[in-house]
C-alpha cells in the first residue's frame, strides 16, 4: 500500500505564496531555455565563436540538466526539498551572473553547464513540494499552473529575448538575457526561505552511487545522438550509442532490484517502477512532450525563416497558446483529482484538433501570415495541453510516498526531457528533410516542411487518445 505525502496545515495565503515561488523558479529555468536560442547569432558575432562552440551553449545546459535531474530529486528526499530548492536557485542565479559577464565563449559554455546543474537541483523539488502543500483533491490546480508556466515560457522566451537584444541596454547586446535572472533569483530565494515549508529529508535512504553512474551513462547514450543530430545530421556513430542505451538501462534496473533485495539505497525505488500509475503517467508525459516543444521549434523557423517575421513578431503570433493553457488551469482546478483518464483523453483530443486546425491554417496560408487564421488553433492546442499535463503529473506522482516524491519528480522530468530530445530530433529531421536546401523566404517549401512537422504532432495526439482508451489510467490510491 502506497501512502502519499499529505499536505502541511498552512494558511491559504502562505500556501499559494509558496506555489508562486515554485512557479517563479520553474519559469526562470524554462524561459532560459527558449530565450537563449534567440540570442545565439549575437553571441557568435560578439564572441567570434565557431558554430560548433555556439552549439555547446545549448548542449552544455541540456546535458547537465538532464543528467542530474534524477539524482537531484533523490537528494531532495535525503537532505530536504526546501534546502535543495534554495541551493539550486543560488547556483542558477550565480551561473546567470557569470553568463552575463562571460568574456569568452569557453567561459560562457562552462557557466551554462553550471546553470544546468542549478536548474536540475531546483526543478525536481518544485513538483515534489506540491504534495506537501495540498491534499490530493487540490493538487490539480497546482499542476495546472505548472503547465501554464511551461506554455508561457515557450512563448515569452523569444518575445523577451527579442525585446532585450533589440533594446541593447547599455550596449550589452545579448547579456541582459542572463542578467535579468539575478533579481528574479534573489526574490525567489527570499520566497523559498520564508514561504516554502521546511521539509526535513530522510538521510537513512542513503546514496546509490552505482545507480547514479549507470543512469548517467544510459542518459548520455540517448542524449548525445539526439542533441547532435539536428545540427550534424544522422551519423553512423549515433545508432550504436542509441542501441547501447538499452543494455545500460537494463543494467540500471537490475542494479536497483539488487539494491532493493538487500535493503540498500536505490536511486529510483523499484516500488515506483512496479507501479502502473507512475509508469503510465511518466511515459505518456514523455510521449506528449515529443510533440509540443518540437512543434514550437519548427513553427518559429516557419514564421521567421519562411515568412521573415522577427523573433518578437513570431512570439506574439503564438500568444493564444499560453492563453489556452491559462484557461485550462482554471478548469483543472475544478476537476481536482476526478476523472483523470477522461481528462487525458479529452485534453489530447483538443490538442490534436489544434494541430490539425493549424495544418489547415498553414495549408491555406498566402504570401503573408494571417494571425486570425492561426489564433483559434493555437488556443485550442493550449487548452488541450493544459488539460493533459495536469492529470498526467497527478497520475505519476500519486504513486510516490513521503520518502520518494523527490525521486519520482526527478524521474518524471528526466523521462520528459528524453521525450523532448527525441521529439526535436525526429521532427527536426522531418522538417529539414522536406526543406532540403531551400533558402529563407521560400514560403511554399517552408509550408510543406511545417505540414510534415504538424503531421507528426497530430499523430502523437492521436496516440495519446488511443492510449487513454486502451490503458487503465488512474491515480494510485
FENUR-V394075 format. One record per pair of residues at least 12 apart in sequence whose C-alpha atoms are under 6 Angstrom apart, sorted by sequence separation. I is the first residue (numbers start at 1). J is the second residue. D is the distance in Angstrom with one decimal. If there is no record, write none. Layout:
I;J;D + I;J;D
This chain:
99;111;5.6 + 361;373;5.8 + 225;238;5.1 + 361;374;5.8 + 435;449;5.5 + 434;449;5.0 + 95;111;5.3 + 431;449;4.8 + 95;114;5.9 + 358;377;5.6 + 95;115;5.2 + 221;241;5.1 + 222;242;5.3 + 357;377;5.5 + 221;242;5.7 + 431;453;5.9 + 92;115;4.8 + 354;377;4.5 + 221;245;5.2 + 92;118;4.4 + 354;380;5.1 + 427;453;5.6 + 91;118;4.8 + 218;245;4.8 + 354;381;4.4 + 88;118;4.3 + 218;248;5.2 + 351;381;4.3 + 218;249;5.7 + 88;121;4.8 + 351;384;4.3 + 88;122;4.5 + 350;384;4.6 + 348;384;5.8 + 85;122;4.3 + 347;384;4.1 + 214;252;5.5 + 85;125;5.8 + 347;387;4.8 + 347;388;4.8 + 81;125;5.6 + 344;388;4.7 + 64;113;5.8 + 72;121;5.1 + 61;112;5.2 + 65;116;4.4 + 69;120;4.8 + 73;124;5.2 + 340;391;5.5 + 57;109;5.1 + 61;113;4.8 + 64;116;5.1 + 65;117;5.6 + 68;120;5.6 + 60;113;5.0 + 64;117;5.6 + 61;116;4.6 + 65;120;4.8 + 320;375;5.8 + 324;379;4.5 + 328;383;5.1 + 211;267;5.8 + 47;104;6.0 + 208;265;5.2 + 321;378;4.6 + 325;382;4.5 + 207;265;5.7 + 208;266;5.4 + 320;378;5.5 + 321;379;4.6 + 324;382;4.2 + 325;383;4.9 + 328;386;5.0 + 206;265;5.0 + 208;267;5.4 + 320;379;4.7 + 324;383;4.2 + 328;387;5.7 + 205;265;5.7 + 322;382;5.8 + 321;382;4.5 + 325;386;4.7 + 100;175;4.6 + 398;475;5.9 + 399;476;5.2 + 100;178;5.2 + 398;476;5.3 + 100;179;5.4 + 395;475;4.8 + 96;178;5.1 + 97;179;5.8 + 93;182;5.5 + 93;185;5.5 + 359;451;6.0 + 86;189;5.9 + 355;458;5.6 + 22;126;5.4 + 352;458;5.2 + 352;461;4.9 + 281;392;4.8 + 348;461;5.3 + 281;395;5.3 + 282;396;5.8 + 281;396;4.4 + 82;198;5.8 + 348;465;5.7 + 277;395;5.5 + 278;396;3.9 + 80;199;5.4 + 277;396;5.4 + 80;200;4.5 + 345;465;4.8 + 80;201;4.0 + 278;399;5.7 + 27;149;5.8 + 31;153;4.6 + 35;157;4.2 + 79;201;4.4 + 30;153;5.8 + 34;157;5.0 + 35;158;5.3 + 78;201;4.5 + 345;468;5.4 + 7;131;5.7 + 8;132;5.5 + 77;201;5.2 + 78;202;4.7 + 7;132;4.3 + 8;133;5.6 + 78;203;4.6 + 5;131;5.5 + 6;132;5.8 + 7;133;4.6 + 31;157;5.0 + 35;161;5.2 + 7;134;4.6 + 7;135;5.1 + 6;135;6.0 + 286;415;6.0 + 290;419;4.8 + 294;423;5.6 + 282;412;5.2 + 286;416;4.2 + 289;419;5.7 + 290;420;4.8 + 294;424;4.6 + 289;420;5.3 + 291;423;5.9 + 341;473;5.3 + 286;419;4.5 + 290;423;3.8 + 306;440;5.7 + 307;441;5.8 + 39;174;5.9 + 305;440;4.9 + 306;441;4.7 + 305;441;6.0 + 306;442;5.8 + 307;443;6.0 + 306;443;4.7 + 306;446;5.4 + 302;446;5.9 + 67;216;5.5 + 162;311;5.7 + 162;312;5.2 + 158;311;5.7 + 159;312;4.5 + 159;315;5.2 + 158;315;5.7 + 155;315;5.4 + 291;457;4.7 + 21;188;5.7 + 21;191;5.8 + 152;322;5.2 + 151;322;4.8 + 18;195;5.0 + 148;325;5.2 + 18;196;4.9 + 148;326;5.6 + 145;329;5.7 + 144;329;4.5 + 141;332;5.7 + 140;332;5.6 + 141;333;3.8 + 140;333;5.4 + 226;421;5.9 + 230;425;5.8 + 140;336;4.8 + 138;336;5.4 + 137;336;4.8 + 226;425;5.6 + 137;337;5.0 + 147;386;5.6 + 144;390;4.9 + 143;390;4.9 + 128;405;5.2 + 128;406;5.1 + 128;409;5.7 + 124;409;5.2 + 124;410;4.8 + 77;403;5.9 + 77;406;5.3 + 76;406;5.6 + 74;406;5.4 + 73;406;4.3 + 74;407;4.4 + 73;407;4.5 + 73;410;4.5 + 70;410;4.4 + 69;410;5.0 + 70;411;5.2 + 69;414;5.7 + 66;414;5.8 + 4;400;5.8 + 5;401;5.6 + 4;401;4.2 + 5;402;4.6 + 3;401;5.1 + 4;402;6.0
